[in-house]
Amino acid sequence: MNDKITKRLTQLTDIFKKIKQLDENELSHLYELVSLHNEALFIVGDLTSEALLVRDTAYAERKRIYAEIILGQTGTVAVKEATAELAIKEHRQREAEANAIYQKYRLMYDSLDHRLIDYRQKRNQLEDELKYINDKG
């Protein structure tokens, strides 16, 4: 992981701690929940982008090394490919790990987005109920 991802994860952890302390059945807390989820979405979007960069960089490095080995080897195509595949084994692993991190943040973004929609709907419903009660009284 790089420093930017580490920093953003710390920020996200702090937001999640704040979220856990709030009660979604209180209107004032719902305003804060919506605000915190908006902030979390921004951070997770940044994490997703950074993870995509890490994944794509790992992919490009693997392909570069593969091509250099193929061009530098002598022998049959099968021997060249086998030599290159053995040399890039660790690079394939790094690329797979980066892809897993990217997928994790992409799915987290979707989850937070859905939860944010739920909180907004709940907030609007409570506001409507409060308005109805105040208008009757």
Secondary structure, 3 states (H helix, E strand, C coil): CCHHHHHHHHHHHHHHHHHHCCCCCCHHHHHHHHHHHHHHHHHHHHHHHHHHHHHHHHHHHHHHHHHHHHHHCCCCHHHHHHHHHHHCHHHHHHHHHHHHHHHHHHHHHHHHHHHHHHHHHHHHHHHHHHHHHHHHC
